[in-house]
Amino acid sequence: MLGFLGRRLGQGVVVLLLISLFTFFLINLAPGGPSAAAKFESTAEERAALSKQFGLDQPVTVRYGLWAQGVLQGQFGTSLNSGQEIGPVIAQRLGITAQLGLAALFLSVVIGIPLGVITAMRKNSVLDHVVGTLSTLGMSIPDFWTGIVCILLFSVIWKVLPASGVADFSGGFSFGEWIRHLVLPASVLAFVMLPNLLRFTRSSLLEVLGQDYLRTARAKGIGEFWVISKHALRNALVPILSMVGLLLPALLSGSVIVESVFGLPGMGRLAVDAALGRDYNTIMAVTLVAGGIVIFTNLLVDLAYSAIDPRIRRD
């Protein structure tokens, strides 16, 4: 197990290095520059002074070396547009995105897996066809359209949920207010992720339900609930966990649109603002943190494999 962890951590470091290299050189090869150094009202001398201040007049290889040295010291540098330290901004925005992503993942797992199990046990029933149709709609409808429709229904027409922003805790934490602001964007993001998990759970369980050991368990008089929960579902969980691991990058990319629609100041919105403003340092920080999160969560998924199925434990 220790050897496996060492190999995966080494692979993760290499992947992060490649991500930083590709991202840094691609954004620097793009025409133009940061908005702070390219204002229309600025003179050529002012633009040159700003480029020198930010180190943009140096070769790209030198700039990458300086940036990498700062990252190894735990510093992402300063924003080229706002002049703020990027580290504290990332920490604040990451908390909001984490709340949104975890809530959406929780809803997807709590709703998607049980529905997948039920539809697999009732194959070709009316419920199976209805759930299949809804899941197809969930995969087909863009999440920004779903978000706009939810805002119109729940915020404009029915006025039961806030349309945008995060809960204000200046007067003290309120669980109810926190839920009211989170439920709508989390549900929209989950509505996009849930159909994939539901359909994958259904197909994985259908493959297991026809195995001989399940017929043997039923012949021994074991109840259907225990046959499904203890034997069938446990063996189907390995491919389901793989799907959960694949959903994590989709959660991060989907949060970009959802945060923009609902006006949430998270990592996704920060990435969009940084890309529009050509804020190189912020783009690099967001990309590196997102890559690290995906690598770490996939490592947790791999470790969960051995906990569920001892046959695939690694030395």
N, C-alpha and C positions, 0 to 999 in steps of 0.2 A: 504493500500500500504506500509506504514512504517513497519507494522508487517511482511509483505511478504519479504521486503528487509532485515529486521533483521534476519528472519529465513534463508534466502539464504546465507547471509554473515556468519552466524554461521555454516551452512553446509559447506561452502567453507573453513573455518578455519579447520574444522575437516578433510575434504578431504586432504588439504595440509599437515596436521599433519600425516595422514596415508601414504601419498605419501612419505614424508621424512623418516618415520620409515622404510617402506618396502625397499626403495632405499638404505638407509644407511646400514641396516643390510645385505641386499643381496650382495652389492658390497664388504662388509667387510668379508663375508663368502666365497667369491670366492678365489680360491687358488692363491698364488703369492702376489704381492704388486706393489706399484707405481714404475715406471721405474727409478725414481730418487734415490730410495733406493734399487734397485736391479740390478745395472750395473754389467756386467760380470767381468769387470776388478777390481771391488771393493773388498776389503778384508772383512772378517767377522766383524772385528772391525769397519771398515768404514760404513758398512751397519747398524750395531747396533747404531752407532752414528747418522746416518741419521734418523733412525726410532725414536730415542729419540728426535731429533730436531723437527720432525714433529708430535710428540706425538703418534706415531703408536705403541709404546710399552705399552700403557695404555689399560685397558679393553675397549671393544667396547661401553659399556653403558656409560662409562665416556666420551669417545670421542664424542658420540652423544650429551650428555648434554652440553659439551663445544661448540660444533658446533651450537646447537640450541640457546644457550645463545648469541653467536655472531650474528646469524641471527636476533634475536629480537632487537639487537642493530644496525641493518642495515649493518652488516659486514659478507661477505661470506668467509673471510679468504684469504689465499694466495694459489696460484697454487703449487702443490707438484712438478711439473716438471719445470716450468719457474721461480717460485719464485715471480711472479707478483701478485698484488692485483686483486682479481677476479671481484670485483664490477665494476671498470672502464672498464675491458675487456668485461664483460657482456653488459654494456651500449653501447659500440661501436658495438659489434657484433649484438645486438638486433636491432639496427637501420637498419642494412643491411637486416636482416631477415624480419623486419616489412615492408620495402619497397617492397621486393620480394613477401611476402604473400598478402599484400594489393593490389598490382598490379594484382596478379593472381586472387584474389577474385573479383576485379573490372571487369576484363575481363570475368570471369565466369558468373557473374551476368548480365552484359551488353549484352553478347552474348547468354548465356544459357536460361534466362527467356524469351526474345522475341522469340527465336527459339522454345522453348517449347510451347508458346502460338500459334505460327503459325502452328506448326505440329498438335496441338490439334484441331485447327479449320479446318485443311485440312487432317483429319484422312484418312489413307490408300491411300493417293495420292503419286505421284512419289517423291515429296519433302519429305514427311513423311518417305518413305522407305530409301531415300538417307541419310537423317539426322540420322535415326535410325542406319543405317550401320556404319556411321562415329562415332557415339557415342559408339557403341559396340567396334569398333577398339580402341577408346580412352581409354576405360576401360580395354581392353585386353593387349595393348602394354605397356611394362614397361617404366617408365619415363626416366630411364637412357639410354635406347636404343633410345627413341625419342630425348633426348638431344644430343647424339652422332651424330645422323643423321642430326639434325639441325645445329650442328657445321660444319659438312662436307659440307652441302649445302650452308649455309649463310656466313661461315667464310673462308672455304678452297677453295671451287669452285667459288662462286660468289663474295666473299670478300666484303660484304656489311655491316656486323656486326662483332664486336669483339667476339673472341671465349671464353674469360674468363676475370676475374677480374672486378673491379669496376672503375667508372669514376674518373679521377684525377682532383681534384678541387684546386690544389695548385696555379694555375694561375687565379682562379676565377671560380664561378659557371657557368656551361654551361648546359642549359636545354636539348639541342640537344644531347650532349655527354652523359648526364645522361640517356636519353631515349634509346640511342643506346646500352648502356651496360645492360639495364634492360629488354628490350623488349624480347630478346631471352629466358633467363631463366624464366621470368614471363609467357611467352606464353607456354613453355613446362609444367610448373606447372599447368597452367590453363587448358591445353589440357587433363590433367589427372582428374581434378576436374569437369570440365564443363559437361561431359556426365551425371554424376549423377544428377546434378541440372536440366539439360535439360529434362531428362526422368521423373524426379519427378514432374517438372512443368507440363509436358504434361499429366501425369496420374492424377494429382490433378485437373487440369482444365477440363479434360474429365468427371470427376465425378460431377463437378459443372454444366457443360453445359446442362445436362439433367434435371435440377431442374425446378419445376413449376414456380418459381418466375421469371426466365429468359424468359419463354414463355409469362408470363403476361406482362413483360416489353416490349417485342417485339410487343405484341398486342396493347399496348398503343402508338405505333409509335415511340418508342425510337430507335435511330440509332444503328446499330450493333457495331460500335466502342465504344459507351458509354455503351452498354449492357455488352461488354466484359471487358472494362477497369474499369468501376465504380462498376459493380455488380459481375460479375463472377470472375475476377482476385482478387478482394479484399477478397472474401471469400476463394479463393484458396491460399492466401498468408500465412496463418497460418502454414499449413504443409510445404510450401516452406521455410519459415523461420526456421522451425525445421531442414530441410535438410542443410541450411546454417550453423546452429549451429553445425551439425555433421561434416561439411566439415572443420571447423577450426582446430580440431586436425589433420585431414588428411593433411592440409596445412603445419602444423609444422613438421609432420613426412616426408612429401614429400620434404620439403626444405632441409632435410639432404642429400638426393640423388642429388637433383638439384644443391645445393651449392657445392657438391663434384665434380660433372661433370663439372660445369662452373668455378670452382676455386674461389667461392665467400667466403670471410671471414666472414660468418654469424654464427648464433647460431648452425645450423645444423653441419657445419664443425667443430666448436668448440667442440660439443658433440662427434663427431667421434674421433677427436684427443685426447680428454680426456679419452674416453673409451679405445683406443689403448694404451695410456700411463698410464692407471690405476690411473689417477689423481682424487682421491676421492672427493676432495673439489670442483673441477670444475664440475664434474658429478652431485653432489648434487645441486649446484647452478643452472645449466642449467635445471635440472629436476624440481626444485621448481619454477623457473621463468616460464617455459612452462606450468606447472600445474596452476599457478596463472593466466596466460593469458587465458587459456581455461575456467576456472571458471568465470572470469570476462566477457568474450565475451558471454558465455551462459546466464549470468545474463542479459546482454543487450538484447539478443534475447527474453528472457522471458518478459522483460519490453515492448519490441516492440509488443508482442502479444496483450496486452491491448490497445495499441494505434491503432492497425489495427481493432480489433474486441472488442468493449466495453462490449460485453456479457461475456467475460472471464476475466474481471477485478477482481483483488483480493483486499480484504479489508486490 
